[in-house]
Structures are given as structure tokens and as C-alpha cells.
Amino acid sequence: MLKNFDEFLETTWERNEVVGAWGFNSNLNFAALSPEETNVWFFEQVFNFLRAFFGLVVPDAMEVITYDATQHIQKNNLDQQTFLDELMLIMKNLKEPLWTFRLNLNIVGFLRTSFKPDSPVRIQIQEPCSFIIWGGPDETGFQNFSISYHIFSTVVLEGENQELWSLNQPILEKALQKWEQQTGHMIDVVDSTGEAPVHRHGFAR
């Protein structure tokens, strides 16, 4: 169970995963909210995120942890069409307010394949990618999105690497901007592992 953003980065680094990470504090006073209001807020954040990142990521697995880890629910092989309904059903049965929510995602991006190395194709890719929210009486509602650097790298990939960056980066940039618009919060935490070049709205060339 990840307790904060720093622990997330440390764990990612230990796994030798090169990712870019973006986040912001929601500055919410959870002590003033009822458990039901807290859980509704969590659901709204997930909805906003998926709406902003539609077309770039697909839900794969989720982890739901209530305050003080009284309940710990994990679901794998999520269906994009029914995911939100499944999450709503889980939340209705919670006895405590949510503490941590993690959504592991598959990436939809341009990649070169051995079948057509000269023509990048847009496919669903299983690479490190996640959305995490921390909430509860001792938290401020920090939200974090991270995505693998693999399809944005201009060095690691073979062939016309700059072309892959130019195809994938605009999609990521648009999603991060829409995330700010949906939530009303500006991204103020930008970090990476493996020295991946990041800025507020994506990866640098």
C-alpha cells in the first residue's frame, strides 16, 4: 500500500520503471466531510480523470483502500464499458471513507512493430501507467498520474524516434490540459524516474 507520492516514486525507481509523473493537491478538508461525501468526491475525481484521458488510457486494474486500511479491495481485468458502474457498486458497500484509490491503466499509443517497422501503429500497450488519489482526515486529496516514458523516448527506441514522440506527446499534452480544466486545479508537481525529461504537460523532446 502506497502512503504518499514520494513512496510511489521510490517504489517505481526500485522496479527500474522509467515514468513521468504529474499531480496536484486538491486542498480539501476531509475532516469536514461525511464518509459518503468523501467517497462521492473520490468517484468524481476518477470520472474527471477518465474523461480527460479518454483515448490515451484504458482501465486495467484497481485497488480501493478505506481509512486505516479497514477494507482493501482489488479488481483485475476491468472492462472499460462497465468500470464506473463496478466502482460505484463497490463504493456503495463501503463501511468507511476511502483513503487510497489506485487505477492501473493500459496505454493507447503509437508504437513501431516488427510487422510494419516503417509505419507506427496505434495500439493498446501494457506499460507502467497509473492514477492514484490519496484522501482522508490526514490528507489533502493529492492526485497523481504517471505514464511510461517508453513511447515518448527519442533515444531508446529504434528508427525514427522523434516521429514517435511527435505522435504521442500531443495526445498526452492535451489530456493533461483537459485534466486541469476538469478539476479546476493546476498541475504543480512534475517529476520522473530515470531522469526522463518532463515538463508540466508531458515529456520534453
N, CA, C and O of each residue as an XYZ file, in Angstrom:
820
protein
N       0.843     -1.192      0.000
C       0.000      0.000      0.000
C       0.879      1.242      0.000
O       1.720      1.413      0.882
N       0.685      2.103     -0.984
C       1.474      3.323     -1.080
C       0.861      4.413     -0.210
O      -0.343      4.659     -0.268
N       1.695      5.064      0.594
C       1.187      6.062      1.527
C       1.258      7.485      0.996
O       0.522      8.359      1.452
N       2.149      7.722      0.026
C       2.272      9.077     -0.495
C       3.011      9.062     -1.833
O       3.442      8.011     -2.308
N       3.148     10.238     -2.426
C       3.760     10.376     -3.744
C       5.234      9.996     -3.726
O       5.720      9.343     -4.649
N       5.943     10.400     -2.686
C       7.373     10.074     -2.597
C       7.581      8.559     -2.549
O       8.504      8.036     -3.174
N       6.730      7.865     -1.814
C       6.834      6.410     -1.737
C       6.526      5.776     -3.087
O       7.128      4.768     -3.459
N       5.587      6.370     -3.820
C       5.274      5.890     -5.168
C       6.498      5.981     -6.065
O       6.835      5.018     -6.755
N       7.177      7.148     -6.063
C       8.357      7.327     -6.901
C       9.471      6.373     -6.498
O      10.159      5.815     -7.353
N       9.647      6.189     -5.203
C      10.700      5.285     -4.718
C      10.440      3.850     -5.173
O      11.352      3.158     -5.624
N       9.188      3.412     -5.049
C       8.837      2.054     -5.467
C       9.013      1.884     -6.972
O       9.507      0.853     -7.431
N       8.611      2.891     -7.736
C       8.764      2.843     -9.187
C      10.228      2.777     -9.582
O      10.592      2.028    -10.489
N      11.068      3.547     -8.916
C      12.505      3.550     -9.186
C      13.118      2.197     -8.865
O      13.962      1.707     -9.615
N      12.699      1.581     -7.751
C      13.220      0.263     -7.361
C      12.869     -0.805     -8.391
O      13.592     -1.792     -8.534
N      11.768     -0.614     -9.106
C      11.357     -1.565    -10.141
C      12.006     -1.264    -11.485
O      11.717     -1.927    -12.481
N      12.878     -0.271    -11.511
C      13.557      0.144    -12.746
C      12.563      0.584    -13.826
O      12.806      0.396    -15.018
N      11.448      1.169    -13.398
C      10.454      1.683    -14.333
C      10.718      3.172    -14.576
O      10.800      3.957    -13.631
N      10.847      3.544    -15.830
C      11.091      4.943    -16.182
C       9.750      5.575    -16.537
O       9.162      5.261    -17.571
N       9.276      6.464    -15.678
C       7.974      7.088    -15.883
C       8.067      8.592    -15.654
O       8.974      9.083    -14.983
N       7.111      9.306    -16.226
C       6.887     10.697    -15.896
C       5.679     10.743    -14.972
O       4.769      9.923    -15.096
N       5.666     11.697    -14.048
C       4.565     11.774    -13.081
C       4.125     13.220    -12.901
O       4.945     14.134    -12.814
N       2.812     13.402    -12.848
C       2.212     14.734    -12.708
C       1.144     14.689    -11.631
O       0.446     13.685    -11.497
N       1.006     15.764    -10.859
C      -0.006     15.751     -9.815
C      -0.296     17.125     -9.252
O       0.326     18.121     -9.623
N      -1.261     17.150     -8.343
C      -1.631     18.391     -7.656
C      -2.386     18.057     -6.378
O      -2.948     16.971     -6.236
N      -2.387     19.000     -5.459
C      -3.162     18.874     -4.227
C      -4.548     19.468     -4.440
O      -4.684     20.569     -4.973
N      -5.565     18.742     -4.026
C      -6.935     19.230     -4.155
C      -7.292     20.204     -3.044
O      -8.300     20.906     -3.127
N      -6.446     20.248     -1.979
C      -6.643     21.179     -0.858
C      -8.032     21.043     -0.257
O      -8.734     22.031     -0.040
N      -8.416     19.802      0.007
C      -9.737     19.509      0.550
C      -9.634     19.167      2.030
O      -8.716     18.461      2.446
N     -10.572     19.667      2.821
C     -10.626     19.352      4.252
C     -11.549     18.149      4.450
O     -12.761     18.306      4.595
N     -10.974     16.967      4.454
C     -11.778     15.754      4.566
C     -12.442     15.610      5.936
O     -13.447     14.913      6.074
N     -11.879     16.270      6.944
C     -12.460     16.190      8.285
C     -13.859     16.805      8.323
O     -14.668     16.479      9.191
N     -14.133     17.700      7.370
C     -15.442     18.358      7.318
C     -16.450     17.574      6.490
O     -17.608     17.979      6.386
N     -16.029     16.457      5.899
C     -16.905     15.665      5.043
C     -17.351     14.385      5.728
O     -16.617     13.805      6.530
N     -18.546     13.956      5.407
C     -19.019     12.664      5.879
C     -18.366     11.570      5.041
O     -17.834     11.863      3.971
N     -18.390     10.313      5.498
C     -17.837      9.228      4.677
C     -18.475      9.164      3.292
O     -17.791      8.912      2.300
N     -19.778      9.391      3.229
C     -20.472      9.355      1.929
C     -19.980     10.472      1.015
O     -19.769     10.260     -0.180
N     -19.799     11.670      1.588
C     -19.323     12.806      0.788
C     -17.892     12.575      0.303
O     -17.540     12.937     -0.820
N     -17.083     11.974      1.152
C     -15.706     11.654      0.768
C     -15.685     10.695     -0.407
O     -14.950     10.899     -1.374
N     -16.495      9.645     -0.320
C     -16.492      8.635     -1.374
C     -17.075      9.172     -2.684
O     -16.633      8.788     -3.766
N     -18.055     10.048     -2.585
C     -18.593     10.687     -3.787
C     -17.518     11.547     -4.432
O     -17.391     11.572     -5.656
N     -16.742     12.252     -3.613
C     -15.658     13.085     -4.146
C     -14.642     12.218     -4.888
O     -14.203     12.577     -5.980
N     -14.270     11.091     -4.307
C     -13.334     10.176     -4.967
C     -13.879      9.744     -6.330
O     -13.162      9.758     -7.331
N     -15.144      9.365     -6.352
C     -15.751      8.909     -7.615
C     -15.705     10.015     -8.659
O     -15.406      9.758     -9.825
N     -15.997     11.235     -8.250
C     -15.986     12.362     -9.187
C     -14.596     12.590     -9.765
O     -14.459     12.940    -10.937
N     -13.556     12.390     -8.941
C     -12.191     12.577     -9.427
C     -11.815     11.515    -10.454
O     -11.141     11.805    -11.442
N     -12.253     10.294    -10.214
C     -11.997      9.212    -11.176
C     -12.709      9.511    -12.489
O     -12.143      9.332    -13.567
N     -13.953      9.969    -12.388
C     -14.733     10.304    -13.583
C     -14.053     11.419    -14.374
O     -13.924     11.335    -15.596
N     -13.617     12.468    -13.664
C     -12.946     13.593    -14.326
C     -11.670     13.140    -15.024
O     -11.373     13.557    -16.144
N     -10.924     12.279    -14.341
C      -9.679     11.795    -14.917
C      -9.935     11.006    -16.199
O      -9.305     11.270    -17.223
N     -10.842     10.051    -16.153
C     -11.114      9.216    -17.321
C     -11.662     10.045    -18.484
O     -11.379      9.762    -19.648
N     -12.441     11.059    -18.157
C     -12.975     11.926    -19.205
C     -11.851     12.708    -19.878
O     -11.854     12.882    -21.097
N     -10.888     13.177    -19.082
C      -9.774     13.957    -19.626
C      -8.821     13.086    -20.438
O      -8.278     13.534    -21.447
N      -8.617     11.853    -20.005
C      -7.623     10.984    -20.629
C      -8.244      9.961    -21.576
O      -7.599      8.987    -21.965
N      -9.495     10.191    -21.938
C     -10.174      9.272    -22.860
C      -9.398      9.180    -24.176
O      -9.042     10.198    -24.769
N      -9.142      7.961    -24.619
C      -8.402      7.761    -25.858
C      -6.918      7.541    -25.654
O      -6.226      7.109    -26.576
N      -6.406      7.835    -24.444
C      -4.989      7.633    -24.141
C      -4.769      6.461    -23.195
O      -3.757      5.766    -23.292
N      -5.715      6.237    -22.275
C      -5.569      5.152    -21.309
C      -6.859      4.336    -21.217
O      -7.947      4.816    -21.535
N      -6.699      3.079    -20.768
C      -7.828      2.168    -20.587
C      -7.682      1.507    -19.223
O      -6.608      0.982    -18.928
N      -8.726      1.507    -18.362
C      -8.626      0.871    -17.043
C      -8.286     -0.614    -17.154
O      -8.842     -1.333    -17.984
N      -7.359     -1.058    -16.296
C      -6.947     -2.462    -16.296
C      -7.173     -3.123    -14.943
O      -7.703     -4.232    -14.872
N      -6.772     -2.444    -13.866
C      -6.936     -2.997    -12.517
C      -7.092     -1.853    -11.527
O      -6.561     -0.764    -11.746
N      -7.813     -2.093    -10.445
C      -7.973     -1.044     -9.437
C      -7.788     -1.601     -8.032
O      -7.985     -2.786     -7.762
N      -7.400     -0.685     -7.155
C      -7.203     -1.003     -5.748
C      -7.916      0.069     -4.926
O      -7.682      1.263     -5.115
N      -8.777     -0.358     -4.025
C      -9.552      0.553     -3.181
C      -9.227      0.245     -1.727
O      -9.393     -0.888     -1.276
N      -8.763      1.260     -0.987
C      -8.412      1.077      0.422
C      -9.139      2.133      1.245
O      -9.033      3.327      0.963
N      -9.879      1.694      2.266
C     -10.588      2.637      3.122
C      -9.691      3.089      4.276
O      -8.604      2.551      4.489
N     -10.170      4.080      5.004
C      -9.367      4.708      6.046
C      -8.847      3.684      7.055
O      -9.580      2.805      7.510
N      -7.550      3.824      7.394
C      -6.849      2.901      8.289
C      -6.826      1.477      7.751
O      -6.642      0.521      8.505
N      -7.018      1.343      6.428
C      -6.945      0.038      5.748
C      -7.929     -0.981      6.320
O      -7.629     -2.172      6.396
N      -9.112     -0.498      6.723
C     -10.118     -1.417      7.257
C     -10.710     -2.307      6.167
O     -11.146     -3.425      6.438
N     -10.721     -1.805      4.942
C     -11.153     -2.599      3.791
C     -10.154     -2.412      2.656
O      -9.698     -1.302      2.384
N      -9.827     -3.513      2.006
C      -8.853     -3.490      0.913
C      -9.406     -4.343     -0.218
O      -9.471     -5.569     -0.120
N      -9.806     -3.670     -1.296
C     -10.467     -4.359     -2.412
C      -9.632     -4.203     -3.673
O      -9.195     -3.101     -4.003
N      -9.413     -5.305     -4.375
C      -8.669     -5.283     -5.625
C      -9.472     -5.964     -6.724
O     -10.078     -7.015     -6.512
N      -9.466     -5.353     -7.890
C     -10.168     -5.905     -9.047
C      -9.239     -5.848    -10.257
O      -8.590     -4.833    -10.508
N      -9.183     -6.958    -11.006
C      -8.333     -7.035    -12.190
C      -9.168     -7.255    -13.443
O     -10.362     -7.545    -13.367
N      -8.527     -7.114    -14.587
C      -9.182     -7.338    -15.878
C     -10.462     -6.517    -16.016
O     -11.526     -7.049    -16.333
N     -10.343     -5.232    -15.776
C     -11.508     -4.345    -15.816
C     -12.029     -4.171    -17.236
O     -11.269     -4.208    -18.203
N     -13.318     -3.984    -17.338
C     -13.976     -3.702    -18.611
C     -14.200     -2.197    -18.700
O     -14.844     -1.608    -17.831
N     -13.675     -1.583    -19.739
C     -13.793     -0.127    -19.876
C     -15.251      0.328    -19.883
O     -15.570      1.402    -19.372
N     -16.125     -0.478    -20.453
C     -17.528     -0.092    -20.594
C     -18.293     -0.133    -19.270
O     -19.246      0.621    -19.077
N     -17.878     -1.006    -18.369
C     -18.636     -1.197    -17.119
C     -17.847     -0.787    -15.877
O     -18.334     -0.939    -14.757
N     -16.641     -0.273    -16.065
C     -15.783      0.020    -14.924
C     -16.414      0.978    -13.915
O     -16.412      0.702    -12.715
N     -16.949      2.091    -14.389
C     -17.519      3.082    -13.464
C     -18.710      2.514    -12.699
O     -18.893      2.830    -11.524
N     -19.515      1.687    -13.342
C     -20.635      1.043    -12.648
C     -20.115      0.110    -11.557
O     -20.677      0.040    -10.464
N     -19.036     -0.603    -11.868
C     -18.442     -1.519    -10.894
C     -17.868     -0.752     -9.707
O     -18.014     -1.167     -8.557
N     -17.215      0.370     -9.998
C     -16.664      1.200     -8.926
C     -17.767      1.771     -8.055
O     -17.631      1.810     -6.832
N     -18.849      2.210     -8.660
C     -19.969      2.761     -7.893
C     -20.560      1.705     -6.973
O     -20.911      2.008     -5.833
N     -20.674      0.488     -7.443
C     -21.210     -0.603     -6.631
C     -20.293     -0.897     -5.444
O     -20.767     -1.132     -4.332
N     -18.995     -0.885     -5.680
C     -18.033     -1.103     -4.593
C     -18.175     -0.018     -3.536
O     -18.192     -0.307     -2.339
N     -18.278      1.233     -3.980
C     -18.366      2.350     -3.042
C     -19.644      2.308     -2.220
O     -19.643      2.703     -1.055
N     -20.725      1.837     -2.807
C     -21.988      1.741     -2.074
C     -21.892      0.772     -0.904
O     -22.614      0.906      0.084
N     -21.001     -0.201     -1.019
C     -20.866     -1.226      0.024
C     -19.741     -0.941      1.013
O     -19.483     -1.749      1.905
N     -19.072      0.196      0.865
C     -18.000      0.536      1.799
C     -18.572      1.000      3.133
O     -19.581      1.703      3.186
N     -17.908      0.593      4.200
C     -18.350      0.982      5.541
C     -17.555      2.169      6.082
O     -17.944      2.782      7.076
N     -16.448      2.487      5.426
C     -15.574      3.573      5.855
C     -15.283      4.491      4.666
O     -15.486      4.099      3.517
N     -14.806      5.717      4.939
C     -14.426      6.608      3.827
C     -13.176      6.092      3.126
O     -12.330      5.444      3.743
N     -13.068      6.377      1.859
C     -11.895      5.978      1.090
C     -10.641      6.691      1.585
O     -10.693      7.832      2.045
N      -9.541      6.006      1.481
C      -8.244      6.534      1.907
C      -7.310      6.631      0.698
O      -6.680      7.660      0.456
N      -7.240      5.519     -0.057
C      -6.387      5.479     -1.244
C      -7.124      4.785     -2.382
O      -7.745      3.739     -2.193
N      -7.046      5.373     -3.544
C      -7.601      4.740     -4.743
C      -6.511      4.692     -5.797
O      -5.879      5.705     -6.098
N      -6.294      3.507     -6.357
C      -5.288      3.359     -7.415
C      -5.911      2.658     -8.612
O      -6.578      1.633     -8.474
N      -5.682      3.226     -9.780
C      -6.173      2.653    -11.028
C      -4.973      2.406    -11.937
O      -4.329      3.348    -12.401
N      -4.679      1.132    -12.186
C      -3.631      0.792    -13.140
C      -4.237      0.784    -14.542
O      -5.356      0.315    -14.749
N      -3.482      1.307    -15.488
C      -4.033      1.571    -16.816
C      -3.174      0.966    -17.924
O      -1.961      0.818    -17.776
N      -3.809      0.628    -19.012
C      -3.093      0.329    -20.250
C      -3.044      1.600    -21.079
O      -3.955      2.426    -21.016
N      -1.978      1.756    -21.858
C      -1.782      2.948    -22.672
C      -2.221      2.673    -24.102
O      -1.958      1.601    -24.648
N      -2.885      3.637    -24.696
C      -3.199      3.564    -26.116
C      -2.290      4.573    -26.815
O      -2.492      5.782    -26.705
N      -1.293      4.067    -27.532
C      -0.328      4.982    -28.136
C       0.272      4.439    -29.414
O       0.048      3.287    -29.787
N       1.036      5.286    -30.076
C       1.708      4.889    -31.316
C       3.004      4.163    -30.991
O       3.784      4.602    -30.146
N       3.220      3.053    -31.669
C       4.414      2.251    -31.441
C       4.815      1.580    -32.748
O       3.975      1.319    -33.609
N       6.099      1.306    -32.886
C       6.564      0.564    -34.052
C       6.491     -0.930    -33.753
O       6.799     -1.361    -32.642
N       6.094     -1.697    -34.719
C       6.036     -3.147    -34.568
C       6.988     -3.801    -35.559
O       7.403     -3.192    -36.545
N       7.322     -5.053    -35.275
C       8.208     -5.786    -36.176
C       7.520     -6.091    -37.501
O       8.183     -6.365    -38.501
N       6.170     -6.043    -37.506
C       5.434     -6.325    -38.731
C       5.514     -5.155    -39.715
O       5.662     -5.349    -40.921
N       5.409     -3.921    -39.165
C       5.474     -2.730    -40.012
C       6.372     -1.690    -39.338
O       5.890     -0.682    -38.820
N       7.679     -1.949    -39.351
C       8.594     -1.042    -38.643
C       8.614      0.375    -39.197
O       8.978      1.311    -38.485
N       8.227      0.545    -40.460
C       8.267      1.873    -41.073
C       6.975      2.661    -40.887
O       6.904      3.837    -41.244
N       5.950      2.010    -40.325
C       4.646      2.664    -40.158
C       4.158      2.491    -38.731
O       3.613      1.437    -38.402
N       4.334      3.495    -37.864
C       3.844      3.391    -36.483
C       2.340      3.115    -36.449
O       1.574      3.696    -37.218
N       1.934      2.228    -35.554
C       0.517      1.895    -35.418
C       0.067      2.242    -34.004
O       0.849      2.174    -33.056
N      -1.201      2.612    -33.876
C      -1.737      2.956    -32.561
C      -2.391      1.723    -31.959
O      -3.382      1.215    -32.483
N      -1.832      1.249    -30.862
C      -2.298      0.012    -30.233
C      -2.342      0.190    -28.716
O      -1.816      1.160    -28.170
N      -2.983     -0.774    -28.052
C      -3.036     -0.774    -26.594
C      -1.771     -1.435    -26.065
O      -1.428     -2.548    -26.464
N      -1.085     -0.745    -25.169
C       0.228     -1.177    -24.690
C       0.190     -1.379    -23.175
O      -0.354     -0.553    -22.441
N       0.770     -2.476    -22.723
C       0.889     -2.729    -21.288
C       2.247     -2.219    -20.818
O       3.259     -2.915    -20.897
N       2.234     -1.002    -20.335
C       3.423     -0.350    -19.790
C       3.010      0.287    -18.467
O       1.821      0.516    -18.244
N       3.983      0.582    -17.571
C       3.624      1.220    -16.300
C       2.827      2.506    -16.501
O       3.294      3.439    -17.155
N       1.629      2.547    -15.938
C       0.763      3.723    -16.065
C      -0.291      3.629    -14.976
O      -0.930      2.588    -14.824
N      -0.484      4.703    -14.215
C      -1.449      4.630    -13.112
C      -1.993      6.002    -12.739
O      -1.418      7.040    -13.065
N      -3.120      5.964    -12.043
C      -3.755      7.158    -11.485
C      -4.026      6.850    -10.022
O      -4.665      5.845     -9.711
N      -3.549      7.701     -9.118
C      -3.681      7.461     -7.676
C      -4.237      8.703     -6.995
O      -3.849      9.829     -7.309
N      -5.158      8.477     -6.053
C      -5.696      9.565     -5.218
C      -5.504      9.176     -3.762
O      -5.791      8.046     -3.367
N      -5.013     10.127     -2.962
C      -4.924      9.930     -1.513
C      -5.895     10.897     -0.838
O      -5.901     12.089     -1.146
N      -6.712     10.387      0.079
C      -7.657     11.232      0.788
C      -7.766     10.813      2.243
O      -7.007      9.961      2.705
N      -8.704     11.407      2.967
C      -8.884     11.066      4.375
C      -8.505     12.210      5.286
O      -7.949     13.210      4.830
N      -8.804     12.076      6.587
C      -8.597     13.157      7.560
C      -7.189     13.740      7.588
O      -7.016     14.919      7.894
N      -6.174     12.920      7.269
C      -4.797     13.395      7.339
C      -4.241     13.792      5.976
O      -3.047     14.062      5.847
N      -5.094     13.829      4.967
C      -4.632     14.104      3.606
C      -5.310     15.361      3.044
O      -6.249     15.900      3.631
N      -4.806     15.805      1.893
C      -5.376     16.990      1.243
C      -6.019     16.652     -0.096
O      -6.521     17.534     -0.792
N      -6.002     15.366     -0.453
C      -6.586     14.971     -1.733
C      -5.603     15.061     -2.877
O      -5.949     15.541     -3.956
N      -4.361     14.601     -2.654
C      -3.355     14.649     -3.712
C      -3.683     13.629     -4.803
O      -4.014     12.480     -4.509
N      -3.588     14.057     -6.058
C      -3.859     13.192     -7.204
C      -2.616     13.101     -8.068
O      -1.934     14.100     -8.298
N      -2.324     11.899     -8.546
C      -1.102     11.667     -9.301
C      -1.370     10.784    -10.510
O      -1.999      9.731    -10.397
N      -0.886     11.222    -11.670
C      -0.928     10.403    -12.878
C       0.496     10.136    -13.314
O       1.325     11.045    -13.316
N       0.792      8.896    -13.685
C       2.128      8.555    -14.175
C       1.999      7.682    -15.411
O       1.048      6.912    -15.551
N       2.978      7.814    -16.310
C       2.948      7.052    -17.554
C       4.372      6.714    -17.978
O       5.296      7.499    -17.761
N       4.541      5.553    -18.578
C       5.844      5.088    -19.036
C       6.443      6.039    -20.069
O       5.735      6.596    -20.908
N       7.751      6.212    -19.992
C       8.474      7.066    -20.930
C       8.720      6.362    -22.266
O       9.120      7.001    -23.239
N       8.485      5.052    -22.317
C       8.891      4.220    -23.459
C       8.431      4.775    -24.809
O       9.236      4.880    -25.733
N       7.165      5.126    -24.934
C       6.655      5.565    -26.239
C       6.893      7.057    -26.495
O       6.478      7.589    -27.525
N       7.562      7.726    -25.556
C       7.872      9.146    -25.731
C       9.373      9.379    -25.887
O       9.809     10.493    -26.177
N      10.156      8.319    -25.692
C      11.603      8.449    -25.730
C      12.099      8.771    -27.133
O      11.606      8.213    -28.113
N      13.062      9.659    -27.229
C      13.679      9.977    -28.521
C      15.048      9.314    -28.624
O      15.784      9.538    -29.585
N      15.386      8.494    -27.622
C      16.708      7.877    -27.582
C      16.638      6.356    -27.601
O      17.357      5.705    -28.359
N      15.768      5.791    -26.765
C      15.744      4.354    -26.548
C      15.214      3.578    -27.753
O      15.779      2.551    -28.129
N      14.143      4.062    -28.351
C      13.521      3.324    -29.432
C      14.339      3.378    -30.711
O      15.075      4.334    -30.959
N      14.198      2.347    -31.508
C      14.929      2.295    -32.774
C      14.140      3.007    -33.872
O      12.932      3.213    -33.753
N      14.845      3.378    -34.940
C      14.164      4.009    -36.071
C      14.002      5.504    -35.873
O      14.806      6.146    -35.197
N      12.948      6.052    -36.472
C      12.675      7.489    -36.394
C      11.993      7.810    -35.066
O      10.774      7.965    -34.991
N      12.830      7.907    -34.005
C      12.299      8.072    -32.653
C      11.569      9.392    -32.483
O      10.559      9.458    -31.782
N      12.069     10.441    -33.118
C      11.440     11.747    -32.989
C       9.991     11.690    -33.477
O       9.122     12.393    -32.962
N       9.750     10.847    -34.474
C       8.398     10.741    -35.016
C       7.439     10.177    -33.973
O       6.311     10.653    -33.852
N       7.876      9.163    -33.215
C       7.020      8.591    -32.175
C       6.703      9.641    -31.110
O       5.570      9.740    -30.639
N       7.720     10.421    -30.739
C       7.484     11.486    -29.760
C       6.460     12.472    -30.299
O       5.557     12.889    -29.574
N       6.594     12.847    -31.566
C       5.694     13.846    -32.146
C       4.274     13.316    -32.304
O       3.329     14.100    -32.387
N       4.113     11.998    -32.346
C       2.782     11.410    -32.448
C       2.119     11.269    -31.073
O       0.923     11.519    -30.928
N       2.899     10.868    -30.070
C       2.329     10.574    -28.754
C       2.268     11.780    -27.813
O       1.321     11.916    -27.039
N       3.271     12.650    -27.878
C       3.314     13.787    -26.959
C       2.101     14.713    -27.083
O       1.573     15.120    -26.048
N       1.623     15.074    -28.282
C       0.446     15.954    -28.363
C      -0.792     15.355    -27.695
O      -1.611     16.087    -27.139
N      -0.932     14.040    -27.746
C      -2.081     13.374    -27.108
C      -1.977     13.490    -25.594
O      -2.962     13.782    -24.916
N      -0.763     13.256    -25.061
C      -0.542     13.382    -23.623
C      -0.730     14.823    -23.166
O      -1.364     15.073    -22.142
N      -0.188     15.757    -23.912
C      -0.309     17.176    -23.560
C      -1.773     17.606    -23.478
O      -2.171     18.295    -22.539
N      -2.558     17.201    -24.451
C      -3.981     17.557    -24.470
C      -4.709     16.952    -23.273
O      -5.567     17.602    -22.676
N      -4.368     15.703    -22.918
C      -5.013     15.032    -21.786
C      -4.682     15.735    -20.469
O      -5.569     15.946    -19.641
N      -3.425     16.095    -20.271
C      -3.033     16.780    -19.035
C      -3.704     18.151    -18.927
O      -4.106     18.563    -17.840
N      -3.822     18.845    -20.040
C      -4.503     20.139    -20.026
C      -5.982     19.976    -19.707
O      -6.547     20.765    -18.949
N      -6.609     18.959    -20.283
C      -8.027     18.709    -20.005
C      -8.232     18.297    -18.554
O      -9.257     18.624    -17.955
N      -7.272     17.587    -17.987
C      -7.348     17.197    -16.578
C      -7.373     18.436    -15.696
O      -8.145     18.502    -14.739
N      -6.537     19.416    -16.009
C      -6.542     20.669    -15.255
C      -7.892     21.368    -15.398
O      -8.429     21.889    -14.421
N      -8.435     21.379    -16.601
C      -9.722     22.034    -16.835
C     -10.855     21.329    -16.098
O     -11.723     21.979    -15.515
N     -10.842     20.010    -16.127
C     -11.909     19.224    -15.488
C     -11.916     19.406    -13.975
O     -12.980     19.476    -13.359
N     -10.734     19.483    -13.380
C     -10.646     19.540    -11.920
C     -10.575     20.960    -11.375
O     -10.871     21.198    -10.204
N     -10.181     21.906    -12.230
C     -10.010     23.274    -11.757
C      -8.724     23.478    -10.980
O      -8.561     24.487    -10.296
N      -7.800     22.513    -11.084
C      -6.512     22.607    -10.386
C      -5.375     22.586    -11.396
O      -5.422     21.857    -12.387
N      -4.354     23.394    -11.134
C      -3.182     23.416    -11.993
C      -2.173     22.368    -11.524
O      -1.919     22.236    -10.327
N      -1.606     21.632    -12.464
C      -0.563     20.665    -12.125
C       0.621     21.424    -11.538
O       1.190     22.301    -12.189
N       0.993     21.078    -10.291
C       2.103     21.787     -9.656
C       3.194     20.839     -9.158
O       4.168     21.273     -8.544
N       3.024     19.550     -9.426
C       4.062     18.578     -9.090
C       4.412     17.816    -10.361
O       3.567     17.124    -10.928
N       5.648     17.944    -10.802
C       6.130     17.263    -12.005
C       7.437     16.562    -11.652
O       8.377     17.198    -11.177
N       7.495     15.272    -11.881
C       8.692     14.513    -11.507
C       8.837     13.327    -12.450
O       7.965     13.073    -13.282
N       9.941     12.606    -12.314
C      10.158     11.426    -13.143
C      11.188     10.528    -12.488
O      11.908     10.938    -11.577
N      11.246      9.296    -12.968
C      12.313      8.383    -12.571
C      13.212      8.182    -13.782
O      12.789      8.405    -14.917
N      14.442      7.766    -13.547
C      15.349      7.523    -14.659
C      15.700      8.755    -15.457
O      16.127      8.653    -16.607
N      15.525      9.931    -14.853
C      15.859     11.204    -15.492
C      15.102     11.435    -16.798
O      15.621     12.078    -17.711
N      13.893     10.921    -16.890
C      13.057     11.198    -18.061
C      12.755     12.694    -18.095
O      12.404     13.265    -17.063
N      12.881     13.346    -19.254
C      12.677     14.797    -19.347
C      11.193     15.156    -19.332
O      10.472     14.880    -20.291
N      10.747     15.765    -18.253
C       9.325     16.085    -18.126
C       9.121     17.583    -17.927
O      10.000     18.291    -17.433
N       7.943     18.044    -18.323
C       7.503     19.398    -18.018
C       6.027     19.321    -17.650
O       5.467     18.228    -17.564
N       5.403     20.450    -17.436
C       4.045     20.471    -16.880
C       3.037     19.682    -17.704
O       2.118     19.088    -17.140
N       3.184     19.662    -19.013
C       2.204     18.991    -19.863
C       2.804     17.875    -20.715
O       2.406     17.686    -21.865
N       3.756     17.142    -20.155
C       4.257     15.986    -20.875
C       5.758     15.821    -20.821
O       6.423     16.269    -19.888
N       6.279     15.159    -21.858
C       7.708     14.893    -21.948
C       8.356     15.864    -22.925
O       7.790     16.192    -23.968
N       9.552     16.315    -22.566
C      10.311     17.175    -23.475
C      10.972     16.306    -24.551
O      11.166     15.104    -24.370
N      11.302     16.932    -25.648
C      11.970     16.209    -26.744
C      13.382     15.807    -26.332
O      14.102     15.191    -27.118
